[in-house]
Amino acid sequence: MSTRLASHGRLINRAKALSFTFNGKVMSGFEGDTLAASLLANDQMLMGRSFKYHRPRGVLASGGEEPNALINLGVESGFEPNARATTTETFSGLTAASQNHFPSLEFDVGAINSKLSRFLPAGFYYKMFIHPRSFWKHIYEPIIRHSAGLGKAPKARDQDSYEHYYHHCEVMVVGGGIAGLQAARSAAATGVRVLLVEQTAHWGGRAPVDGVTIDGLAAEDWVAQTLAELAACDNVVIRNRTQGSGVYDHGYALAYERIADHTPGDGRPRHRLWRVRCKQIVTATGAIERPLSFAGNDIPGVMLASAVRDYVVNFAVSPGDRTVVVTNNDDAYRTALCLLEAGLEVPLIVDARPEGGGALMEAVQAAGIRVALGRGIAKVKGGKRVTGVQICAQAGEGSVLEEVACDVVAMSGGWSPVVHLWSHCGGKLIWDADQAMFRPDPDQPPLGADG
């Protein structure tokens, strides 16, 4: 089961407990939690249903890339559908509800669609609901409208206020990880006006989670020192909870700041749209971990390996007691070591590479964790949560070689750089075969870009 750990939790304040509701059930969390972390800490693995077949859905990631944990927030004039649980900060009095099910999340009659999937191919409705035409208005349309979509559209007038703000600077840095902080510091040292934005509530990216050392300092200490330097500069504006959401021609950019999402009713605007004019834009937006493909990889409890690590280190949340790690690269071995340090069990690491990894794999084996090389996942067992995995040869035909009991599968298919802003303003990508990813092509920069 998923639960709160007694150790770890660098982002939470255990001295300030919070109370919130999910589907009418009162749950607890801590200041600094995301809603996803709070739900996992309360052993709420099932968070929603899929769009078409109503398959059980749980949290997959830990950030803005989350595709599954989409939640209804608030009620009446404060209602908002399709909010990501991974980016919603928990606060006292928060009201959340799952969506896309009837009559309940645990028992959803729409799940019958999964059993009938062979009769419901993509686009079947274009032919099925044409005749007889008299059925459309009173039979077909009401049913389709009731079942379409995930969340429901708000009916009441929005109670919150919003504002927009114009800002001018020479350099805008998007991303508050190590690279973004260093870029902002270097630009600020030249005396130009700098705007630094970070979409999460915290700075430093993955470095503090993974225990990176920078200039002889622990990543967390380096980040705190650099932020203090930037805050002391009159020519620097720094904003967290602010997403760089668009880059256009001639140095025009948009940033979307969430001001009072986590402090409703305090009199501040809820969101602010920044309209930025700048001479140069630096995108230091990091990378997103890729999932792996195998049967059952959408069952609640199958998560990205980096996300499992985030929940343990940042929020002191264990997604499960027994975790099987499946990977095709070295980075996922960090998750195994992290789980072991937290006192959790890792019965097996499944590595698709016949030759395996390097120093991290050796560290894992030295810690007593079994590594299966040249193996893959044939199928994840379970319904509303993971109960085990079936292992097969990666280069074989999928025959099951063994079964391993577990309640979490941490998967890693490598990393892809976040190139959204580069592509948004016309920048081209090239395929990097050595690193198996698309990356920006320096020879084909965005049209009209200055940096």
Order of alpha helices (4+ residues) and beta strands (2+ residues): beta-beta-beta-alpha-beta-beta-beta-beta-beta-alpha-alpha-alpha-beta-beta-alpha-beta-alpha-beta-beta-alpha-beta-beta-beta-beta-beta-beta-beta-alpha-beta-beta-alpha-beta-alpha-beta-beta-beta-beta-beta-beta-alpha-beta-beta
